[in-house]
Amino acid sequence: MRIINFNAGPAALPLPALERARDELLDYGGSGMSIMEHSHRGKEYEAVQAEAISLLTELLDLPSSHQVLLMQGGASLQFAMVPMNFLPIGASADYIITGTWSEKALAEAKIVGKPRVACTTILPDKRYVRIPKQSELDLDPSASYVHITSNNTIFGTQWMEYPSTGGVPLIADMSSDFLWRKFDAGRFALIYAGAQKNVGPSGLVVVIARKDLMAKGRKDLPKILRYETFAENNSMYNTPPTFGIYLMRNVLAWVKQVGGLGPIESWNREKARLLYGALDAMSGFYRAPVERESRSLMNVVFRLSSEALEEKFVAEAKKQGMVGLKGHRSAGGIRVSTYNAVTVENVKTLVSFLERFAKANG
Ligand SMILES: Cc1ncc(COP(=O)(O)O)c(C=O)c1O
């Protein structure tokens, strides 16, 4: 029996992608072994990796100026690699701070060089409840790049329109909203996303970067820390995380099979409409702290009147087959992550639980 999984990451994966993995696990394509046991230099695995990259290129309609890299080390390694490669000594980079993950990216950049905070929406109590407006950004036209976190997994805010940076390269941590809809990837110099939310299992990071930018990255770094190394070797410089890439291939094939990112986006919008609609309708009982225009479609956060009631909410939801609802340990409250694999039906089930719970405890 599958449970309804609202985890923030690692998170729910589409059932057809898992079923395909189950069916192919012991004997991949008649080869007599699992894909995990194949050499990464063999034709079976090479075809899987090529298919994953070509599906991503097709689904996002990526321009030829950009290249997909498949890497390891989590999004956290990207926090370090971005400044190591693109923040030269004596230069500056602009960071827009909208949550804990942007703070972490900034902290790594500070170890490498001299980044600047171009804006922060932190509140005196250290929470974040909104994305800044363009007019609030203090951007330096000579910055090496501007870094944003497109979706703030912990505080439940999301950039709906990306900032204009003039000619300055825009870099985004898209870990928790990558592939929720089609977007113009050509606007970004570099995007990175840990796979464990919308695209696959942890242990894999997707990077989409402009080829000319990667070629200009610093050369005085160990090879394994240069984007150029991955670009030149088509992400086969060393042994890639083959099973993670295989599973991502299954997830992307599922996205294509359901009709691509058009239907995925409309399901995501419908899930958010249902959930925020219910929270707004019961605002005397549930309190959604995020400003309306900044509300995330991927991580919906809210509070109840006491921590004891929040605990009861999580425990009763679990009894009814719904898990992963406890907010991040630093933020508290309730968090519902509604990534692509969470269905509209799953959210309807949760909404009717929200209604029952409010009636019984209000
Ligand atoms: C937006 C965002 N960035 C970065 C990370 C860190 O990712 P990892 O644990 O893969 O390093 C997370 C993890 O949840 C995240 O949500």
The ligand as an ORCA input file, in Angstrom:
! r2SCAN-3c Opt
* xyz 0 1
  C      16.438     25.164     -2.101
  C      17.436     24.188     -1.572
  N      18.741     24.396     -1.820
  C      19.679     23.549     -1.360
  C      19.363     22.444     -0.622
  C      20.451     21.542     -0.124
  O      20.450     20.401     -0.891
  P      21.412     19.157     -0.622
  O      20.993     18.555      0.674
  O      21.138     18.289     -1.810
  O      22.808     19.658     -0.588
  C      18.019     22.177     -0.347
  C      17.648     20.983      0.441
  O      16.530     20.724      0.795
  C      17.040     23.086     -0.829
  O      15.734     22.875     -0.576
*
